[in-house]
Amino acid sequence: MNADVIVAGAGLAGLVATAELADAGKKVLLLDQEPETSFGGQAWWSFGGLFLIDSPEQRRMGIKDSKKLAWQDWMEAASFDREKDEDYWGKQWAEAYLTFAAGEKREWLRNMGIRFFPVVSWAERGGSLAEGHGNSLPRFHITWGTGPGLVEPFARSVREHMKNGRVVFHSRHRVDELMIHNGAVVGVCGSKLAPSNVSRGEESSREIIGDFEYRSEAVLVSSGGIGANFDLIRQNWPSHLGEPPKRMISGVPAHVDGRMLTITENAGGRIVNRDRMWHYTEGIQNWNPVWPKHGIRILPGPSSIWLDARGRRLPAPNFPGFDTLATLEAIQQSGYDYSWFILTEKIIEKEFALSGSEQNPDLTNKSFTQVLSRVKSGAPAPVQAFKDKGEDFIVADTLKALVSGMNNLVDEKLLNAEEIEKQIRARDRALENKFTKDLQMKALRDARTYFGEKISRVATPHSILDPKNGPLIAVRLNILSRKTLGGLQTNLSGAVLNKAGNAIPGLYAAGEVSGFGGGGVHGYRSLEGTFLGGCLFTGRTAGRAIADDLG
């Protein structure tokens, strides 16, 4: 026996589970195919947003939240429709997760030294009925330190256990098979990959220099989803969204390949909700890429005009930051795999944020001085860099010149300047009164009634075509791959189930590979801030359950 538990995957869920197991006195062998520089996986690159319910940060901002309201929002977003089968455990995980988010989650993190930016953001706000999809109010809490700040205490705990001998970590160890004896998983075998000195996130070699075989009482799979495997994405693309996009960019490093899903399925594990995934519609190509096809998501405020590839304004509720899945469906129905924002300099200065720890050095470096510099005129430095160097950005003084640049970028004259001007002028006329039938303008004004949005995320309403608010800016928006919402079906202990619904002895899963719990805690849609939270919760739950099961 090489260890009590083998953990396959050193991302956030794997680190949390490893820390819990080692704290409980178990000996853990932690394996990952990437170099040690990638400790923490995708979470390190994240914005660090977490979903909390009725937090002190919310209350200080005048937000009245409750678990009952959050459950209403979650159920409408998830739209579980396979409750007797594939959604059975996902719905139970959802209830457990909301109890966690409304209860001990914040205090547990604070005890590890994690703090939150005081302004709570309003992500994925829906835009239809009160009983429809979306957050009824702001719940997106940004970790002070973003992704690296969230990963750090768990990475530190694991490294401390590496020093005391409870944890052994082997990087460049790729699991190729789960070992089974008498129906139970008893270990793993795989390939030793050649040493690599690539920087975090860069694609590493797959050269094999040896093999390995390790045995344990239990194996936890925490290897992530399929976000960088475009073949698997297209293979599992949901039918209601039509044909998969021919062109996508990647929001995750190349090692997010989905290999362990197939490997675990070959060992008897059941994959459910394969057709549920979460891809963003506001992706821009990184002018300074780290991994192949590297894309960044714009986190937009609500003011930009959103047009399809032919220049037609997207219908409600497809406004910036409102309903990711509905917007993806609208774009796919257009027959093209991209869309456009048109905005002004005033809008980009206040409303454009970029997802990712490296795109937010002020928050990542925990510098209030740098954060306060955002209120100065001009776009934040990372946004300005994309405006200056990003191939998806076009800047012009007149709408005619802007549209000409948009057509040139795609090498196809799909856009008519007169038609686009007609739509924007109609939108601008909605500013002449305090009331309007334009639902986007209503939503924009409503957002500014929340102090947190008014001071940091929503520009003062203004005419897009007024030259004093210029120059005009167009941004081509690409489909950006990101999260796998389905995955290995697990019970509330994190044990992987087989096709008969029975737990496979010795086999557990946590994080994205398990659909963030049960094979699909989110159902069809996410409320945001729930991916990192799902890794934390499933990793903690599985780690503690394994420790209890082993005695």
Secondary structure, 3 states (H helix, E strand, C coil): CCEEEEEECCEHHHHHHHHHHHHCCCCEEEECCCCHHHCEHHHHHCCCEEECCCCHHHHHCCCCCCHHHHHHHHHHHHCCCCCCCCCHHHHHHHHHHHHHHHCCHHHHHHCCCCCECCCCECCCCCCCCCCCCCCCCCCEEEECCHHHHHHHHHHHHHHHHHHHCCEEEECCEEEEEEEEECCEEEEEEEEEECCCCCCCCCCCCCCEEEEEEEEEEEEEECCCCCCCCHHHHHHCCCHHHCCCCCCCEECCCCCCCCHHHHHHHHCCCCEECCCCEEEEEEEEECCCCCCCCEEEEEEECCCCEEEECCCCECCCCCCCCCCHHHHHHHHHHCCCCEEEEEEEHHHHHHHEEECCHHHCHHHHCCCHHHHHHHHCCCCCHHHHHHHHHCCCEEEECCHHHHHHHHHHHHCCCCCCHHHHHHHHHHHHHCCCCCCCCCHHHHHHHHHCCCHHHHHHCCCCCCCCCCHHHCCEEEEEEEEEEEEECCEECECCCCEEECCCCCEEEEEEECHHHECCCCCCCCCCCCCCCCHHHHHHHHHHHHHHHHHHHHC
